[in-house]
Amino acid sequence: MRQGIWKLATVFRATLALSAAVTAMTVSLQTAVVSAAEAATPTVPTVAFLSLDDYASMFGREAAAEIQPTTGPEVFRTTSGKLISTDSGKALAPQRDPGGSTPWYQALWADTDKRGTYVPTRFGDANIGYSHYASRHNLITSAPFRVIRNTSKPIVDQGAHIEYQALLTDLSNGSIKIKVRMVTQAANRTDDGRYVSPDGRNIGTITAYCEGVTKCPAWVNQIT
């Protein structure tokens, strides 16, 4: 009787040991498969618009003059986790005012630089503001303008004429994919006197564009 119980116990222990070995082997195999899959998946770089100040702070150097263009279709990730492909087809149609009732001076958004300069982007018309540059330069997103808040030294600073620069940067290595220039008027009227802001504040954005091209690539507008 005792011998039979001993044999059963021995078989039970052997079964447990075999089960544990199989479990360990399965986990090891699963880990190897996941590691192989991760190794085979290319790293998606994270990009963001930076001011000149932020770029120097993050990378310890001034931004390079040259843009490192994309070579064929590429995929980027925004800081919010959104994936963006540079292979996005034809340009997006700029937003319009179907009724034509929006006054040129209505501010769509506004930012203030580190020196306290107020920079609104007004709806505008064919000559200034959002309506001008959205149509002419295919720039719809407001994302580049947010770097104004982190700018202490604009790239051009000549009286009321102030220009800011937003650098779309690969945060892993500092390579610059796109430079957006924002030309602004820090006065309540344009130099020629054609436009005077009813609110008495700065005219703000005159135009904005992606440097080096007539129209911004459509994928830039996916960065919001």
Summary of the structure (lengths in Angstrom):
residues: 224
radius of gyration: 28.3
end to end distance: 78.2
largest distance: 111.1
contacts: 615
relative contact order: 0.17
helix: 31%
strand: 25%
